[in-house]
Structures are given as C-alpha cells and as structure tokens.
Amino acid sequence: MYCKNCGQPVDENAVACPSCGVRPRGANKFCHNCGNQMEQNQVMCLKCGVAMQPAAAAGAKNKMVAGLLGILLGALGIHKFYLGYNMEGIIMLLVSLGGGVVTCGIGSGVVAIIGLIEGILYLIKTDEDFERTYVQNKRGWF
C-alpha cells in the first residue's frame, strides 16, 4: 500500500505514514491557518507547520447542556456538577435546600436566580469562550 499524501510505501497495518505522518485511509480536511488540504488525522500542517487542534475529547462538556441545566435546575446546582465543580454544586444545593427552609424560600430563590444567570451566560458565550473559561480555566462562578 502507498501513502495518498506523499506516495511512499506504507505497511498495511500502519497507523500513519512513516514519511509524512498522514493516516493511510483518512478523509481530507483543511488547515485552519493556511487552508491547505490535509488528511483527517494529520496532526500538523505540512505547508505552514501549525499544529492541528485535537477533536473534542470524549468527556468534553457541552455548553448547551450546561446552559439548560443552569436555567432549568440551577437552584440545585446540577449544572455545576455537570461541569465538574462539585464544591460549588454542593454549596448551591445546601443553600437551596437547607437555606431555603431557614429563610422561608428566599435562599432557594437567590440560588435559582444565580443558576438562571449562569445558564444564560453559558449559552451566549461562543463555544471557544465557554471551553476556555469553564472547562480549561475552571472558572466556578459566573
């Protein structure tokens, strides 16, 4: 078998071409920096040298899910648990349930408003901003 990218011989079971690093059976894609056509699993553009961003990880967080959880179940802090902010989720849950009883529901209302605001903030951010702010930088509040 031969590489579709560079034409060099490639072993039938090879994951990538030893000459250029392209997967032997991948589909084409384009470099986000220069527009050069590339193979689907190529990790670096051969024209401009820019590293390709990996596809979203299997455990990546979806801003739509986080936003809807914040809007619908924000008083319970479910959106915090979804994003991996367990301490913030526990705080919201305790204030909503425990503080709601002590304050005749005022604590629950305040936490519900916080959840609503956070849910809306998640939804209005771009995917890149959401990923950078809440997944990579782990910003727990607003």
C-alpha positions as CSV (number, residue, x, y, z in Angstrom):
1,M,0.0,0.0,0.0
2,Y,1.2,3.5,-0.7
3,C,0.5,6.8,1.1
4,K,-2.1,9.0,-0.6
5,N,-0.2,12.1,0.6
6,C,3.4,11.5,-0.3
7,G,3.4,8.3,-2.3
8,Q,5.8,6.4,-0.1
9,P,5.3,2.7,0.7
10,V,3.3,2.1,3.9
11,D,2.7,-1.1,5.8
12,E,-0.8,-2.4,5.5
13,N,-1.3,-2.2,9.3
14,A,0.4,1.2,9.8
15,V,-1.4,3.9,11.7
16,A,0.4,6.7,10.0
17,C,2.8,7.1,7.1
18,P,6.4,7.0,8.4
19,S,7.4,9.7,5.9
20,C,4.7,12.4,6.3
21,G,2.6,11.3,9.3
22,V,-0.7,11.0,7.5
23,R,-3.2,8.2,8.2
24,P,-3.3,6.0,5.1
25,R,-7.1,5.8,5.0
26,G,-8.2,9.2,6.4
27,A,-10.6,11.7,4.7
28,N,-9.4,15.2,3.7
29,K,-9.7,18.3,5.9
30,F,-8.2,21.8,5.7
31,C,-5.7,23.7,7.8
32,H,-7.4,26.3,10.0
33,N,-4.3,28.6,9.5
34,C,-3.5,28.5,5.8
35,G,-6.3,26.5,4.2
36,N,-4.0,23.7,2.9
37,Q,-5.8,20.4,2.2
38,M,-4.8,17.8,4.7
39,E,-5.7,14.3,5.8
40,Q,-8.3,13.9,8.5
41,N,-6.0,12.6,11.3
42,Q,-2.9,14.7,10.3
43,V,-1.6,16.4,13.4
44,M,0.5,19.1,11.7
45,C,0.1,21.1,8.5
46,L,3.0,20.3,6.2
47,K,2.6,23.7,4.4
48,C,2.7,26.2,7.3
49,G,3.7,23.9,10.2
50,V,0.8,24.8,12.5
51,A,-0.4,22.0,14.9
52,M,-4.0,21.0,14.4
53,Q,-6.3,21.1,17.3
54,P,-7.5,17.7,18.5
55,A,-11.1,16.9,18.2
56,A,-13.2,17.3,21.3
57,A,-12.4,14.7,23.9
58,A,-15.0,12.1,24.7
59,G,-15.6,13.7,28.1
60,A,-15.9,17.2,26.7
61,K,-18.6,19.4,28.2
62,N,-21.4,20.7,26.0
63,K,-22.3,24.4,26.6
64,M,-26.0,23.7,25.6
65,V,-26.4,21.0,28.2
66,A,-24.7,23.1,30.9
67,G,-26.8,26.2,30.0
68,L,-30.1,24.3,30.0
69,L,-29.2,22.6,33.3
70,G,-28.4,26.0,34.8
71,I,-31.7,27.5,33.6
72,L,-33.9,24.6,34.5
73,L,-32.2,23.1,37.5
74,G,-29.9,25.9,38.6
75,A,-31.4,26.1,42.1
76,L,-30.0,22.6,42.8
77,G,-26.6,23.3,41.2
78,I,-26.9,20.5,38.8
79,H,-25.0,22.5,36.1
80,K,-22.1,22.8,38.5
81,F,-21.9,19.1,39.0
82,Y,-22.1,18.6,35.2
83,L,-19.1,20.9,34.7
84,G,-17.1,19.1,37.4
85,Y,-17.4,21.9,40.0
86,N,-18.5,19.6,42.9
87,M,-17.8,22.1,45.7
88,E,-19.8,24.9,44.0
89,G,-22.6,22.4,43.3
90,I,-22.7,21.3,46.9
91,I,-22.8,24.9,48.1
92,M,-25.7,25.7,45.8
93,L,-27.6,22.5,46.8
94,L,-27.1,23.2,50.5
95,V,-28.1,26.8,50.2
96,S,-31.2,25.9,48.1
97,L,-32.4,23.1,50.3
98,G,-31.1,24.0,53.8
99,G,-31.1,27.7,53.5
100,G,-34.5,27.6,51.8
101,V,-36.0,26.1,54.8
102,V,-34.4,28.5,57.2
103,T,-35.2,31.6,55.1
104,C,-38.7,30.5,54.0
105,G,-37.6,30.0,50.4
106,I,-35.5,33.2,50.0
107,G,-32.3,31.2,49.8
108,S,-33.7,28.9,47.2
109,G,-34.9,31.9,45.1
110,V,-31.5,33.6,45.2
111,V,-29.7,30.4,44.2
112,A,-32.3,29.8,41.4
113,I,-31.6,33.3,40.0
114,I,-27.8,32.6,40.1
115,G,-28.4,29.3,38.2
116,L,-30.6,31.1,35.7
117,I,-27.9,33.8,35.1
118,E,-25.1,31.3,34.8
119,G,-27.2,29.2,32.4
120,I,-27.8,32.2,30.2
121,L,-24.1,33.2,30.3
122,Y,-23.1,29.7,29.2
123,L,-25.5,29.9,26.2
124,I,-24.5,33.3,25.0
125,K,-20.7,32.6,25.0
126,T,-19.1,31.2,21.9
127,D,-18.0,27.6,22.0
128,E,-14.4,28.6,22.3
129,D,-15.0,31.1,25.1
130,F,-17.1,28.5,27.0
131,E,-14.4,25.9,26.6
132,R,-11.6,28.3,27.6
133,T,-13.5,29.8,30.6
134,Y,-15.4,27.0,32.2
135,V,-13.6,23.8,31.0
136,Q,-10.0,24.7,30.7
137,N,-9.6,27.6,33.2
138,K,-12.2,26.1,35.7
139,R,-14.0,29.3,36.5
140,G,-16.5,28.2,39.1
141,W,-18.8,31.3,39.4
142,F,-20.3,33.5,36.7
